């Protein structure tokens, strides 16, 4: 009889240890699954943020380099004389036939197309010669070179009613004659097939002419 009671007690009170271990395993698996999903979401978020930062950097780089429109540089590159006549300090005058090479330096990532233009040469602020050259196109990140021929004469100084004649005599006596070349280009820079922007390029160059050796000794451009 005592043995039967012991059996009944054993059947009524099952061991709780096995039941608790099963729940614990399920909870652990659930927690691990949630942590794994969380890590995956964080990793995807990190990839998305990295992609956004990368794209932003590309856009900023594109905007600051390729899409940034710069003004082309317009200069007198060189000059030589085909004919050269100069007076004396007592009777100052000059008549030159000059061949010059102009340069339009385009640093943009797009072509610069400009219209017909005129270049004027001045002595002491008075025009002494001019030339017209046709419109053209400077390729992207290249220098377009143009050749012009211009006749330069001091005849207009007598009509200006200034002291330029006297100044010319002093320059002839010194052996160096300075002329100023000015011009303006009007055109457009085309970066893409649909994006264009108007740009004007100004020239302001001073040429120092050696009268003894009949050469352009120096060219300074602003």
C-alpha positions as CSV (number, residue, x, y, z in Angstrom):
1,X,0.0,0.0,0.0
2,X,2.8,2.4,0.8
3,X,4.4,1.5,-2.5
4,X,1.2,2.4,-4.3
5,X,1.0,5.8,-2.7
6,X,4.6,6.5,-3.7
7,X,3.8,5.7,-7.3
8,X,0.7,8.0,-7.2
9,X,2.7,10.9,-5.9
10,X,5.3,10.4,-8.6
11,X,2.6,10.4,-11.3
12,X,0.8,13.5,-9.9
13,X,4.0,15.6,-9.6
14,X,5.9,15.4,-12.9
15,X,9.4,16.9,-13.0
16,X,9.1,20.7,-13.9
17,X,12.7,20.9,-15.0
18,X,12.1,19.4,-18.5
19,X,9.1,21.8,-19.2
20,X,11.1,24.9,-18.2
21,X,14.0,24.0,-20.4
22,X,11.8,23.7,-23.4
23,X,10.4,27.2,-22.9
24,X,13.8,28.6,-22.3
25,X,15.1,27.2,-25.6
26,X,12.2,28.7,-27.5
27,X,12.7,32.1,-25.9
28,X,16.4,32.0,-26.7
29,X,15.7,31.1,-30.3
30,X,13.1,33.9,-30.6
31,X,15.6,36.5,-29.1
32,X,18.4,35.3,-31.4
33,X,16.0,35.6,-34.4
34,X,15.0,39.1,-33.5
35,X,18.6,40.2,-33.0
36,X,19.6,38.7,-36.3
37,X,16.8,40.6,-38.1
38,X,17.8,43.8,-36.2
39,X,21.4,43.3,-37.4
40,X,20.3,42.8,-41.0
41,X,18.2,46.0,-40.8
42,X,21.1,48.0,-39.4
43,X,23.4,46.6,-42.1
44,X,20.9,47.6,-44.8
45,X,20.5,51.0,-43.3
46,X,24.3,51.5,-43.2
47,X,24.5,50.5,-46.9
48,X,21.7,53.0,-47.7
49,X,23.4,55.8,-45.8
50,X,26.7,55.0,-47.4
51,X,25.1,55.1,-50.9
52,X,23.4,58.5,-50.1
53,X,26.8,59.9,-48.9
54,X,28.5,58.6,-52.1
55,X,25.8,60.0,-54.4
56,X,26.0,63.4,-52.6
57,X,29.8,63.5,-53.0
58,X,29.4,62.7,-56.7
59,X,26.8,65.4,-57.2
60,X,29.0,68.0,-55.3
61,X,32.1,67.0,-57.3
62,X,30.1,67.2,-60.6
63,X,28.7,70.7,-59.6
64,X,32.1,72.1,-58.5
65,X,34.0,70.9,-61.5
66,X,32.2,69.9,-64.6
67,X,29.1,72.1,-64.2
68,X,31.0,75.1,-62.9
69,X,31.2,77.6,-65.8
70,X,34.4,79.7,-66.0
71,X,35.1,82.7,-68.1
72,X,37.5,81.9,-71.0
73,X,40.8,83.8,-71.0
74,X,41.4,85.9,-74.1
75,X,45.0,87.0,-74.9
76,X,47.4,88.2,-77.5
77,X,49.8,85.2,-77.6
78,X,52.4,86.6,-80.0
79,X,53.0,89.2,-82.7
80,X,55.5,90.0,-85.5
81,X,55.8,92.8,-88.1
82,X,55.4,92.4,-91.8
83,X,56.3,96.1,-92.4
84,X,57.8,98.6,-89.9
85,X,58.2,102.3,-90.4
86,X,59.0,104.7,-87.5
87,X,59.8,108.4,-87.5
88,X,62.2,110.4,-85.3
89,X,61.8,112.1,-82.0
90,X,61.6,115.4,-83.8
91,X,59.1,114.1,-86.3
92,X,57.3,111.3,-84.5
93,X,55.2,108.8,-86.5
94,X,54.8,105.1,-87.1
95,X,53.2,102.8,-89.6
96,X,53.2,99.1,-88.9
97,X,51.7,96.0,-90.5
98,X,51.5,93.5,-87.7
99,X,50.5,89.8,-87.7
100,X,49.3,88.6,-84.3
101,X,48.1,85.4,-82.9
102,X,45.3,85.5,-80.4
103,X,44.4,82.8,-77.9
104,X,41.1,81.9,-76.3
105,X,41.8,79.5,-73.4
106,X,38.6,77.5,-72.5
107,X,39.0,75.6,-69.2
108,X,35.4,74.4,-69.1
109,X,34.1,70.9,-69.7
110,X,32.2,72.1,-72.6
111,X,32.8,74.0,-75.9
112,X,32.8,77.8,-76.0
113,X,31.2,79.2,-79.2
114,X,31.7,83.0,-79.8
115,X,30.5,85.5,-82.4
116,X,32.4,87.7,-84.7
117,X,34.5,90.3,-82.8
118,X,36.8,93.2,-83.2
119,X,40.2,94.0,-81.7
120,X,41.3,97.6,-81.3
121,X,44.9,98.8,-80.7
122,X,45.5,102.0,-78.8
123,X,48.4,104.3,-78.3
124,X,48.1,106.6,-75.3
125,X,44.4,105.9,-75.2
126,X,43.8,106.8,-78.9
127,X,42.8,104.1,-81.4
128,X,45.6,103.5,-84.0
129,X,44.3,100.3,-85.7
130,X,41.7,97.6,-85.6
131,X,40.9,94.2,-87.1
132,X,37.8,92.1,-87.3
133,X,37.9,88.3,-86.9
134,X,35.2,85.7,-87.4
135,X,33.4,83.8,-84.8
136,X,34.7,80.3,-83.9
137,X,34.5,77.6,-81.3
138,X,37.0,76.7,-78.6
139,X,36.8,73.0,-77.6
140,X,36.5,71.9,-74.0
141,X,39.7,72.4,-72.1
142,X,41.6,73.6,-75.1
143,X,43.0,76.9,-76.4
144,X,41.7,78.2,-79.7
145,X,44.3,80.1,-81.7
146,X,43.4,82.8,-84.2
147,X,45.6,84.8,-86.6
148,X,44.9,88.4,-87.5
149,X,46.6,91.1,-89.6
150,X,46.3,94.7,-88.6
151,X,47.6,98.0,-89.9
152,X,48.7,100.4,-87.1
153,X,49.3,104.1,-87.8
154,X,49.9,107.2,-85.8
155,X,47.9,109.4,-88.3
156,X,45.0,109.6,-85.8
157,X,47.1,111.2,-83.2
158,X,47.2,114.5,-85.1
159,X,43.4,114.6,-85.0
160,X,43.1,113.9,-81.2
161,X,44.3,117.3,-80.1
162,X,46.3,115.9,-77.2
163,X,49.9,115.6,-76.1
164,X,50.1,112.2,-77.7
165,X,52.5,113.4,-80.4
166,X,54.8,114.7,-77.8
167,X,54.6,111.5,-75.9
168,X,55.3,109.5,-79.1
169,X,58.5,111.5,-79.6
170,X,59.6,110.6,-76.1
171,X,58.9,106.9,-76.7
172,X,60.8,106.9,-80.0
173,X,63.7,108.5,-78.2
174,X,63.6,105.8,-75.5
175,X,63.5,103.0,-78.1
176,X,60.3,101.4,-76.8
177,X,56.7,101.9,-78.0
178,X,53.8,100.6,-76.0
179,X,50.4,99.7,-77.5
180,X,47.3,98.5,-75.8
181,X,45.1,95.8,-77.3
182,X,41.4,95.5,-76.2
183,X,38.7,93.2,-77.4
184,X,35.6,91.4,-76.1
185,X,34.1,88.1,-77.0
186,X,30.5,87.2,-76.6
187,X,29.5,83.6,-76.7
188,X,28.1,80.6,-74.9
189,X,29.6,77.6,-73.1
190,X,27.7,74.4,-73.8
191,X,28.4,71.8,-71.0
192,X,25.7,69.3,-72.1
193,X,23.3,69.1,-75.0
194,X,20.7,71.1,-73.1
195,X,22.8,73.2,-70.6
196,X,24.3,76.5,-72.0
197,X,25.4,79.7,-70.3
198,X,26.4,83.0,-71.8
199,X,30.0,84.1,-71.1
200,X,31.9,87.2,-72.3
201,X,35.7,87.2,-72.4
202,X,37.6,90.5,-72.3
203,X,41.1,91.2,-73.5
204,X,43.3,93.9,-72.2
205,X,47.0,93.4,-73.2
206,X,49.9,95.7,-73.4
207,X,52.6,95.2,-76.1
208,X,56.1,96.6,-75.6
209,X,57.6,97.1,-79.1
210,X,61.4,97.4,-79.5
211,X,62.0,100.0,-82.2
212,X,65.6,99.1,-82.8
213,X,65.1,95.3,-83.4
214,X,61.5,95.8,-84.6
215,X,60.1,93.0,-82.4
216,X,57.5,92.7,-79.7
217,X,59.6,92.3,-76.6
218,X,56.9,91.8,-74.1
219,X,53.2,91.1,-73.8
220,X,51.4,91.6,-70.5
221,X,47.7,90.8,-70.2
222,X,45.4,91.5,-67.3
